[in-house]
Amino acid sequence: MYKHAYQVLTALTLVAWLMVPATQAQSIMLKANIPFDFVVGEKRLPSGEYHVKSLNPVLTQIQSKDGHSTAIVLTTGMQAAKISDAGKLVFNRYSDQYFLSKIWAPSSDSGRELPKSRLEREVAQRLSNGGATVIAAAPSR
């Protein structure tokens, strides 16, 4: 029993150790001026300048420049067909409501995708005239 548990623990440690360089390469730091109120997960954020950064491989933070508005959301990695020079934030739009959907890093083919929240699914069912809105984002220092 203990030998099996030790083997599993050793295997998990090895996998975690091998993933460290890959997760560090996926770190995203962006800033963007968002001209409309928007929703991240279940949280509504006002328009303004925001900083976006990966906290770890699955958590992303979106925070206003003044620090008063913050959302932390689970994300999953995704790959684009080609490398984009500019970073960008992609929002799903339903009438006048915007939901952050994707985060693309500049000079990379990798990005982060946010799952649709319960609120977004409800709005999407009520309003069928959805679309995408893209906001350019610059690297943040």
N, C-alpha and C positions, 0 to 999 in steps of 0.2 A: 504494500500500500504506500509506504513512505518513498520507496524507490520510484514508483510511478509518478507520485506527486512531484518528486524532485526532478524527474525527466521533463514533465510538463512545464514546471517553473523555469528550468534551464532553456527549453525551447522558446517559451514566451519572452524571456530576457534577450535571447539571441535575435529574435524577430524585432523586438523594440529597438535594440542597438543598431540593427541594419537599417531601420527606417529613419533614424535621426538625420542623416544627410538629406534624404528625400524631403522630409518635412521642413527642414530649414530652407531648402530651395523654393518651397511654395509660399514662403512668408510674403504677405502683401501689405504695403504701406502706401496709401493714396490719400489725396485730398481733392475734394470736389465742391463746387458751389452749386447747390441744388435749389432751383428757383420755385419749388412747390413743396407743400407739406406732403409727407409720405409715411408709409408704414413699413416697419421692419419686424417680422414675426407678428406679435400682437400689440406692438407699441407704436403709437403715432408720434412722429417727430416733425418739428416745424422746419420751414425752408431755412437755408443758410449754408455756411461753409462747414463741411464735415471732413473728419479724418477717419479713414478706414484702415484697420490693421488686423492681421491674424494674431490671435492670442496663442493658439496652438493648432495642430492639424485639423481640428473640427470646429473651433470657436472663432468667430469673427466679431470685432467690436466696431461699431459705427458711433462716433462721438462728435458733437458739435464743437466748433473751434473754441467757444467759451466754456465748454465742459458741462453745460447745464442739461444737455440732452444726450443720453447714451442708450444704446441698445446692444445687447450681446446675443448672438444667434448661432445656432448650429448650422454648419455648411458642409457641403460635400465637394470634393475636387472634380474638375472637368477639364477636358482638353479641347482646344480649337483645331481646326484643320490647318490653320497657318498662324504665324506669329504676327501680332498686331503691334505697331509702334506705340500706340496710345493706350493708356489705361482707360477703362470706362466702367460705369455703373449702368446696369440695364434695369428698367422698371417696367412692370406690367401695369398698364393703365386701363381702368374701367371708369368711363365717364370722367369725373374730375378726381378720382382716387388713384393714387400711385403706390405700388408695392415693390420694394426692392427685390429683385429676382436673381441677378447675376453680378459678379464682380470680376472684372478682367484686369490682370496685371499688365503694365506696359512692357514692351519688348519681350513678350513671353507668349507661349501658347497655352498657358495654364490659367485657370480661373476657379472661382468658388460659386456654387449654386446654393440658393436658399430654398428650402422646401416651402410649398404654399401653406400658409397658416389657415387655421379654421376660418378666420375673418375673411381672408382673400377668397377662399373657396365659396363662402356665402355670397360675397359681392359678385363673384364671377357667375354664379348661378342666376342672380337677379338681373345683372347687366350683361348682355351678350356682346356688346360692342367694345371688346377689349382690344388692346394694341400694345406695342412696346415703345418705350421712350428711352433714349440713350443719352447719358450725360458724360462728357469727357472728364477724366480724372488724371491729375498729375502725380508723379511720385512725391511722397511726403518725406520730409527730413526730420 
